Amino acid sequence: MTSLVEIAYGAGWSIVKATPRSLAWPVFRAAADRAARRNGPGTQRLRRNLRQVVGPDMSDAELDELVRAGLRSYARYWLDAFQLPRYSREDFLTMFAIENGERIGEAVEAGTGCVIALPHSGNWDTAGAWVCANGWPLTTVAERLKPEGVYQKFVAYRESLGMEIIPTVGGERAPLEILTERLGQGHVVPLLADRDLSTRGVEVRFFGGRTRMPAGPAMLALRTGAPLFVASLWYDEDYNARGRLDGPLPIPEDGPLDVRVRALTQQIADLLARGIAEHPRDWHMLQRLWLSDQATSAQSTPEQTAPDQARAATSSVDAVSMDSSSVDASPVDASPVAAADPVSQESG
């Protein structure tokens, strides 16, 4: 049976896709403003996450405005997601701009490919479409969500943009094995890296707190020798997707594998934090992130109402793109880091 969630996404890729942006954007923007006024669980979580980013000096009124702007940015991401399939290769080449983007092409030309660690910021789908429009092969992973129909719609959506999508589970081969092979063929492998879904990721310092991030980007770079970059993504004031590429990061050569993975993941965390601090409005993190928050939540988790479950289903689609905490790396090394599903975080 087709679920309501599946029907809703299907409508998005049909009705919204065909609606002129000048008509669709005011509707999405109004929905974001309504979410800010309602101050539901996702909005409250975004506020707490942004407070961690901006620190105590920002006034509550300024933070409220930042949250409202952040929800508008998130709404813009979804509008873009529903409308991107209607654009051409030539459109993608002009609608996204990234500093140092030529380094991606250099890595592809060199035959090494590259790993790119991404934040949940700006529009990572537009960035991926831009990579593909340049003729550079792109392979990433997607967490297999329920219902299956929604997962399949997201896979079809990203494949229509030129991406190769590998499921984290249920595939014929392990994702790490495939991604390693693709890097050897000169592919670009982008992975969302600012949130670990496995609860077994690498603990890092992040905006003055402790959190876990997936080991996947670091593990792939260490395993293959491919250059590792960190991307910052945001929207400009006119909601044009923009970005910056930092790297390649220096790869640790000495010490046990788990120590090198931790050191490299901390480098990723530091560069992700820099980009998020520069553009906090465009960080779409509506989930718990810091370990202190997760410990508090574990002590008392209220039962979800039906509306809460619906919102959770929507936000969980972050797990349908460019995931980086679920690739089994145990064939590489038996250390705790290697066995921590390093390449599957989220895809979303």
C-alpha positions as CSV (number, residue, x, y, z in Angstrom):
1,M,0.0,0.0,0.0
2,T,1.3,3.5,-0.9
3,S,1.8,5.5,2.3
4,L,0.8,9.2,2.8
5,V,4.5,10.1,3.1
6,E,5.2,8.5,-0.3
7,I,2.2,10.3,-1.8
8,A,3.4,13.6,-0.4
9,Y,6.8,13.3,-2.0
10,G,5.4,12.1,-5.2
11,A,3.2,15.2,-5.3
12,G,6.3,17.3,-4.6
13,W,8.1,16.0,-7.6
14,S,5.1,16.4,-9.8
15,I,3.1,19.5,-8.7
16,V,5.9,21.6,-7.2
17,K,8.3,20.6,-10.0
18,A,5.9,22.1,-12.5
19,T,5.1,25.3,-10.5
20,P,6.9,28.5,-11.4
21,R,9.4,29.3,-8.7
22,S,7.9,32.8,-8.3
23,L,4.7,31.1,-7.2
24,A,6.1,28.2,-5.2
25,W,8.7,30.1,-3.1
26,P,6.2,32.4,-1.3
27,V,4.3,29.2,-0.2
28,F,7.4,27.5,1.1
29,R,8.6,30.6,2.8
30,A,5.2,31.1,4.5
31,A,5.4,27.4,5.7
32,A,8.8,28.1,7.2
33,D,7.6,31.2,9.0
34,R,4.6,29.2,10.3
35,A,7.0,26.5,11.6
36,A,9.0,29.2,13.4
37,R,5.8,30.6,15.1
38,R,4.6,27.2,16.1
39,N,8.0,26.4,17.7
40,G,7.6,22.6,17.4
41,P,10.3,20.0,18.3
42,G,12.3,20.5,15.2
43,T,12.4,24.3,15.5
44,Q,13.3,24.0,19.2
45,R,16.2,21.7,18.3
46,L,17.4,24.0,15.6
47,R,17.4,26.9,18.1
48,R,19.5,24.9,20.6
49,N,21.9,23.8,17.9
50,L,22.3,27.3,16.6
51,R,22.8,28.6,20.1
52,Q,25.8,26.2,20.4
53,V,27.2,27.7,17.2
54,V,26.7,31.4,17.9
55,G,27.4,31.3,21.6
56,P,25.8,33.2,24.5
57,D,26.5,36.7,23.3
58,M,23.7,36.7,20.7
59,S,20.4,38.0,22.2
60,D,17.3,35.8,22.2
61,A,15.6,38.1,19.8
62,E,18.6,37.9,17.3
63,L,18.6,34.1,17.8
64,D,14.8,33.9,17.0
65,E,15.4,35.8,13.8
66,L,18.3,33.5,12.9
67,V,16.1,30.5,13.5
68,R,13.4,31.9,11.3
69,A,15.9,32.6,8.6
70,G,17.3,29.1,9.0
71,L,13.9,27.5,8.5
72,R,13.5,29.6,5.4
73,S,16.8,28.3,4.1
74,Y,15.7,24.7,4.9
75,A,12.4,25.3,3.0
76,R,14.4,26.6,0.1
77,Y,16.4,23.4,0.1
78,W,13.2,21.4,-0.3
79,L,11.8,23.7,-3.0
80,D,15.1,23.2,-4.9
81,A,15.0,19.4,-4.3
82,F,11.5,19.2,-5.9
83,Q,12.4,21.5,-8.8
84,L,16.0,20.5,-9.7
85,P,15.0,17.6,-12.1
86,R,13.5,20.2,-14.5
87,Y,16.8,21.9,-15.1
88,S,19.4,21.1,-17.8
89,R,23.1,20.5,-17.6
90,E,23.8,24.0,-18.8
91,D,21.5,25.3,-16.0
92,F,23.5,23.5,-13.3
93,L,26.8,24.9,-14.6
94,T,25.5,28.4,-14.0
95,M,23.2,28.0,-10.9
96,F,26.0,26.9,-8.5
97,A,29.4,28.4,-7.9
98,I,32.1,27.0,-5.6
99,E,35.5,28.4,-4.7
100,N,38.4,26.1,-5.5
101,G,36.0,23.8,-7.5
102,E,38.7,23.2,-10.1
103,R,40.5,21.0,-7.6
104,I,37.7,18.4,-8.1
105,G,38.4,18.3,-11.8
106,E,42.2,18.0,-11.1
107,A,41.6,15.0,-8.9
108,V,39.4,13.3,-11.5
109,E,41.9,14.1,-14.3
110,A,44.7,12.6,-12.1
111,G,42.7,9.3,-11.8
112,T,42.7,9.4,-8.0
113,G,39.1,10.8,-7.6
114,C,38.5,12.5,-4.3
115,V,36.5,12.3,-1.1
116,I,34.4,15.4,-0.1
117,A,33.1,15.7,3.5
118,L,29.9,17.8,3.4
119,P,27.8,19.5,6.1
120,H,24.0,19.5,6.1
121,S,24.1,23.1,4.8
122,G,22.9,25.0,1.7
123,N,22.0,22.6,-1.1
124,W,24.2,19.6,-1.4
125,D,22.0,18.2,-4.3
126,T,22.7,21.3,-6.4
127,A,26.4,20.9,-5.7
128,G,26.3,17.2,-6.8
129,A,24.4,18.1,-9.9
130,W,27.1,20.7,-10.7
131,V,29.8,18.1,-10.3
132,C,27.9,15.8,-12.7
133,A,27.2,18.6,-15.2
134,N,31.0,19.1,-15.4
135,G,31.3,15.6,-16.6
136,W,32.9,14.3,-13.4
137,P,31.6,10.9,-12.3
138,L,30.0,11.0,-8.8
139,T,29.2,8.1,-6.5
140,T,27.7,8.3,-3.1
141,V,25.6,6.2,-0.6
142,A,22.0,6.4,0.5
143,E,20.5,5.0,3.7
144,R,17.6,2.7,3.0
145,L,14.6,4.2,4.6
146,K,11.0,3.1,5.2
147,P,8.8,3.2,3.3
148,E,10.7,1.7,0.4
149,G,8.8,3.8,-2.1
150,V,10.2,7.1,-0.6
151,Y,13.8,5.6,-0.8
152,Q,13.3,4.7,-4.4
153,K,11.9,8.1,-5.3
154,F,15.0,9.8,-3.8
155,V,17.3,7.4,-5.6
156,A,15.5,8.1,-8.9
157,Y,15.7,11.8,-8.1
158,R,19.5,11.8,-7.5
159,E,20.2,9.5,-10.4
160,S,18.3,11.9,-12.7
161,L,20.8,14.5,-11.7
162,G,23.7,12.2,-12.8
163,M,24.7,10.6,-9.5
164,E,25.4,6.9,-8.9
165,I,23.6,5.9,-5.6
166,I,24.7,2.9,-3.6
167,P,22.5,1.6,-0.8
168,T,24.0,1.2,2.6
169,V,22.3,-2.2,3.0
170,G,20.8,-4.7,0.7
171,G,23.3,-4.2,-2.1
172,E,25.2,-7.0,-3.9
173,R,28.5,-5.7,-2.5
174,A,29.6,-3.8,0.6
175,P,29.5,0.0,0.1
176,L,33.1,0.5,1.3
177,E,34.3,-2.0,-1.4
178,I,32.3,-0.2,-4.1
179,L,33.4,3.3,-3.0
180,T,37.1,2.2,-2.9
181,E,36.7,0.8,-6.4
182,R,35.0,4.0,-7.7
183,L,37.8,6.2,-6.3
184,G,40.3,4.0,-8.1
185,Q,38.3,4.9,-11.3
186,G,38.6,8.6,-10.6
187,H,35.1,9.2,-9.2
188,V,34.0,12.0,-6.8
189,V,32.7,10.6,-3.5
190,P,30.8,13.2,-1.5
191,L,29.6,12.1,2.0
192,L,27.6,14.1,4.6
193,A,29.9,14.1,7.6
194,D,28.5,16.4,10.4
195,R,26.2,13.8,12.0
196,D,26.8,10.2,12.9
197,L,23.8,7.9,12.8
198,S,25.5,4.8,13.9
199,T,26.3,6.0,17.5
200,R,29.7,4.4,17.0
201,G,31.4,7.2,15.2
202,V,34.5,9.2,16.1
203,E,34.2,11.5,19.0
204,V,35.3,15.1,18.1
205,R,35.4,18.6,19.5
206,F,32.7,20.7,17.8
207,F,31.7,24.3,18.8
208,G,32.9,23.8,22.3
209,G,31.1,20.5,22.9
210,R,31.6,16.8,22.1
211,T,29.8,15.0,19.3
212,R,30.4,12.0,17.1
213,M,31.1,12.2,13.4
214,P,31.3,9.3,10.9
215,A,34.7,7.8,10.2
216,G,33.9,7.2,6.5
217,P,35.6,10.1,4.8
218,A,38.8,9.7,6.8
219,M,38.8,5.9,6.3
220,L,38.3,6.1,2.5
221,A,41.1,8.7,2.2
222,L,43.5,6.6,4.3
223,R,42.5,3.4,2.5
224,T,42.9,4.7,-1.1
225,G,45.2,7.7,-0.9
226,A,42.5,9.9,-2.6
227,P,42.6,13.6,-1.7
228,L,40.2,14.5,1.0
229,F,38.3,17.9,0.8
230,V,35.8,19.6,3.1
231,A,33.1,21.6,1.5
232,S,31.2,24.6,3.0
233,L,27.8,25.2,1.5
234,W,25.4,28.0,1.8
235,Y,22.8,30.2,0.0
236,D,23.6,33.8,-0.9
237,E,21.0,36.6,-0.1
238,D,19.1,35.7,-3.3
239,Y,19.1,32.0,-2.5
240,N,21.7,31.1,-5.1
241,A,23.6,27.9,-4.0
242,R,27.2,28.7,-3.2
243,G,30.2,26.8,-1.8
244,R,33.9,26.6,-0.9
245,L,36.2,23.7,-1.1
246,D,39.0,23.4,1.5
247,G,41.9,20.9,1.1
248,P,43.2,18.5,0.3
249,L,43.7,17.8,4.0
250,P,47.1,16.6,5.1
251,I,46.9,12.8,5.7
252,P,48.5,11.4,8.9
253,E,51.1,8.8,8.0
254,D,52.3,7.6,11.3
255,G,50.6,5.7,14.1
256,P,47.8,3.1,14.3
257,L,44.9,3.3,11.9
258,D,42.4,4.3,14.6
259,V,44.6,7.1,15.8
260,R,45.0,8.5,12.2
261,V,41.2,8.2,11.6
262,R,40.5,10.2,14.7
263,A,43.0,12.9,13.9
264,L,41.7,13.2,10.3
265,T,38.1,13.3,11.5
266,Q,38.9,16.1,13.9
267,Q,40.4,18.1,11.0
268,I,37.1,17.6,9.1
269,A,35.2,18.7,12.1
270,D,37.2,21.9,12.5
271,L,36.7,22.9,8.8
272,L,33.0,22.0,8.9
273,A,32.7,24.2,12.0
274,R,34.4,27.1,10.2
275,G,32.0,27.0,7.3
276,I,28.9,26.6,9.6
277,A,30.1,29.6,11.7
278,E,30.4,31.7,8.6
279,H,26.9,30.8,7.4
280,P,24.9,29.6,10.4
281,R,21.5,30.4,8.7
282,D,22.1,27.6,6.2
283,W,23.0,24.8,8.5
284,H,20.0,22.5,8.4
285,M,20.5,20.6,11.6
286,L,17.2,19.9,13.2
287,Q,18.3,16.8,15.1
288,R,20.2,16.2,18.3
289,L,23.9,16.4,17.8
290,W,26.0,17.0,20.9
291,L,26.6,14.1,23.3
292,S,25.3,16.1,26.3
293,D,22.0,16.5,24.5
294,Q,21.7,12.8,23.7
295,A,22.4,11.8,27.3
296,T,19.6,14.1,28.5
297,S,17.2,12.8,25.9
298,A,18.0,9.2,26.8
299,Q,16.8,9.8,30.3
300,S,13.4,11.1,29.2
301,T,12.0,10.5,25.7
302,P,8.3,11.5,25.4
303,E,6.0,9.5,23.2
304,Q,5.7,11.0,19.8
305,T,2.3,12.3,18.7
306,A,1.1,11.6,15.1
307,P,2.2,15.1,14.0
308,D,5.6,14.6,15.6
309,Q,6.0,11.3,13.7
310,A,5.1,13.0,10.5
311,R,7.7,15.7,11.0
312,A,10.2,13.0,12.0
313,A,9.5,11.1,8.8
314,T,10.2,14.3,6.8
315,S,13.4,15.2,8.6
316,S,14.7,11.6,8.3
317,V,15.0,11.9,4.6
318,D,18.3,13.6,5.4
319,A,19.3,9.9,5.6
320,V,18.6,9.4,1.9
321,S,21.7,11.1,0.5
322,M,25.4,11.1,0.6
323,D,25.4,9.0,3.8
324,S,28.7,8.4,5.6
325,S,28.3,6.2,8.7
326,S,27.3,2.8,7.4
327,V,30.0,1.2,5.4
328,D,31.5,-1.8,7.1
329,A,35.2,-1.3,7.2
330,S,36.1,-4.4,9.2
331,P,38.0,-5.9,6.3
332,V,40.4,-3.0,6.5
333,D,41.2,-3.2,10.2
334,A,39.8,-4.8,13.3
335,S,40.1,-1.6,15.4
336,P,37.0,-0.1,17.0
337,V,37.1,2.8,14.4
338,A,37.3,0.4,11.4
339,A,34.3,-1.6,12.7
340,A,32.2,1.4,13.3
341,D,30.4,1.5,9.9
342,P,32.6,4.3,8.9
343,V,31.0,5.3,5.6
344,S,27.4,5.7,6.5
345,Q,26.1,8.9,8.0
346,E,23.2,10.2,6.0
347,S,22.2,11.0,2.7
348,G,20.1,13.7,2.8
